[in-house]
């Protein structure tokens, strides 16, 4: 009500004018009518009334699947002017109409639309819906709504615009993909139950992260899409100011664990475009932790489990799938029946600077590709050659057994299979090399040749290589003259000391 009053009194005045129609005529065919918004953006304010079925519309402008219209007098009812969606999913809402006009021509009802809605718009009240477009409903106690409407039984949707900091000469950074997924996950908490006070001291650190970039992401490089300063032109294809769409689903293997899968799509310069070019897919294993304990410990007990059920109730009911309810992520990847067999070994020291830290001065997981670039350049030779033309890996698996802190020097034990262009890195605090000292283990593939369109290059063996047993073998090789026995995921017999 406040929003409606504000728009009525602060926007440009409404005008009803008899205008002879010209241009394409459209008809509303949805039996439920269609939602009318005051601007092209799907998150712009909606009018109180829908356009009824049978309404005829004069096309003023069409952008993607969004139509700006003026209503033809004497047909249907609803707002005289506004923006509507031509379709919702596969369902047609408004279609071109081949109807003969009366002898005197169509008369059009029109009004000016407010131009300052971004300053005027106030949040909808919790529970306010938007019909066929989904529901942008905040969770109990949440002061923030989700960025866009969500649909039960569908992935959680989030949009993010690309900025210069997200880019590199070859296009979109892997770290930017991970950061966008982080933003999607953060937005998700707006639908969680914020009245669960015990969760004020809960965090959800990653246990494992696996990401694969698709070949299409390489089409966003500087040389492939030169825009000059026409970043926002409708025909520009450059990555800067393009929109990304993220789709997230969740799985619940066993309390207190949570799995997650996100796919990132390129939408283009217009956020409401129907374009969907897959760029990356990632899976995450997370653990709910009581951060008030020293040291922090995983949640356990019936009380915590009940609180978790209440907090994540809507995520579980609306955006989860049984396919992700797998306790071991490696079972979600194909088996290659080939162990990692490195031919090069190098040890380097690396200082974690503040640029890798987060709010808590701990390693921000999304910065792992930049960490690997530093390490590869320090190692030199075949390792440096991995990042000569492309600074990021095509795919990587990250295991984070302990926290990493800004200002700490770490020993990095680097193993490389030169032919496969695949490397494994194990990090421990300087001077420490026992398995219990490991803070980070990463497997990264740097080969883009013969890559399938879906980017699936990671194997079950890759995801297991960063687990505790293979890490122990890698550290045993690095810290002694021992060459551990080969296993189905690791064979060190080709390494020369």
C-alpha positions, 0 to 999 in steps of 0.5 A: 500500500505504501509503495502504491501510494508513493508511486501514485504521488511521486511518479509522472502523472497518469495520462489517458489518451485516445491514440490510433493504434499502429504496429503489432497487436498482441492478445493475452491468452493466459486464463489467469491473466498476466502480471504487469510491471512498471519497468522491463526488469522482473524485479521492478514493482508490479501493478495491483491488477493483472491484465485479463485474458482477452486484452488486446495490446499495442506493442510499444517496445519488445526486449527479449521476452518482455513486452511494453504495451498500451491497452486497446480500449474495449478489450479486457481490463487491467493497467493501461500501460506497462511491461509483461512477459510474453511467456513463462517457461514454455507457457505462452502468456501473450501472443501476436494477434491477427485481428482486423481493426474496426473501420475507425481503427483501434483506440489505445489507452496509454499512461506514462510509466514512472522513471524513478522506480528504483528510488521509490520502490519499497520491499513487498510485504513478506508473503506477497506473491507474483503469480506465474513468475514465482514467489519472492517471499522472505523467510520468517524473521528475514529483513531481506527478500530473495533477489528474485522470485523462486519456484518450489521444486525448481533450482534456487535462482540468482543473477549477478552482473560481471564487473572488471574485477571478475575478468582476466585476458581470457575472460571470466575468472574461475574465482569470479565463478566461485564468488558468484556462487557464494553470492547465490548461497548468501541470497538463499539465506533470505528464505531461511528461518531467521528466528532460529536464534541459535544459528547466530553462532553457526557457520558452514565451512566447506569440506570439499569444493569441486568445479569444472569450467566449460569450453564456452567460458573461453569465448569471453576473452578480450580478443573474442568479444571486443566491445570498446566502450559499448559495454551496454549495447544490445549487440555487444557480447563482451563479458563486462556488464553481462549477466550471469544466472546461477541455479542451485540445488541442495542435498542432505546426506546426514546431519550436520552435512549439506551438499550443493550443486550450482550451475552458472549460465551466461545470460547476456547484456539483458538480465531477462533474456532467455539465453542460457549458455552454461559456463561452469558447474560446481559441487560443494560439501559443507558442514554446520559448525558451532563457531562459539566453541574453541575449537569450533566443532560440528553440530551434534545432538537432537537440539541442534538437529531440530534447529537445523531442520527449522532453519533450512525447512524451505530450502529442503522442501523447495530446492533440494534433490535426492541425487545430492543426498550422497555422503561422498562426493566422489560417487557423483563423478565417473571412475577413470580407473587411472591413478594420478601418476606424477612425473615432477615434484617441487617444494616451495614456500608461499606467504598468504597475503591479505588479498587471499583473506576473508572477513575473518582473515582466513583463506577465501576458498574462491581465491584458490585459483590465484593461490595456485598461480602463485605457487606454479610461478614459484615452482617454475619450469613445467609448473609455470608452463601450466599457466603460461597462456591461461592463468586458471585451471579448467577444473579443480578439487579442493579439500580444506581440513584446517583453517589458513590464516593471513600472514602465515608462511606455508610449505607447498608440496607440488606434484605434476603429471606433465603429460596430463597437465594435472597437478596436486598440491598439499599445503602445511605450515612452514616446517611441518609436514605430518598428515595432521598438519595439512591445511589445504589439498588441491587437484587441478587440471590445466588441459583444455584439449579434447574437452567435452562441451559439458566440461566434465573432466574430473573423475572419482579418483581426482576427488579422492586424491585430496582425502586423508589417505592419499595426502598421507602418502604424498607427504610421506614422499615429500618428507622422507626417502620412502616411496609409498605403495601405489593405490587406485588413486595414486602412483608415485613410482614415476617420480625421481628424487 
